């Protein structure tokens, strides 16, 4: 059977993960599963990008934060 790939990722992207709003949706059980997955990935020294409006989540998971207001970076 021939392998079919839907996309090809360069090797340097294989250790980077993007979570966009996953901690803002679903019930508490779903959110807790997401938190555990993010924590496990971070323990493996992977790069994690989290997009969120929740400042507490950002402070809990992130070493650094880039804040945008109307698409402009704020310090």
PyMOL commands that set and color helices and strands:
alter all, ss='L'
color gray80, all
select helices_A, chain A and resi 11-13+22-24+28-43+55-61
alter helices_A, ss='H'
color red, helices_A
select strands_A, chain A and resi 16-20+47-51+67-69+72-74
alter strands_A, ss='S'
color yellow, strands_A
deselect
rebuild
show_as cartoon
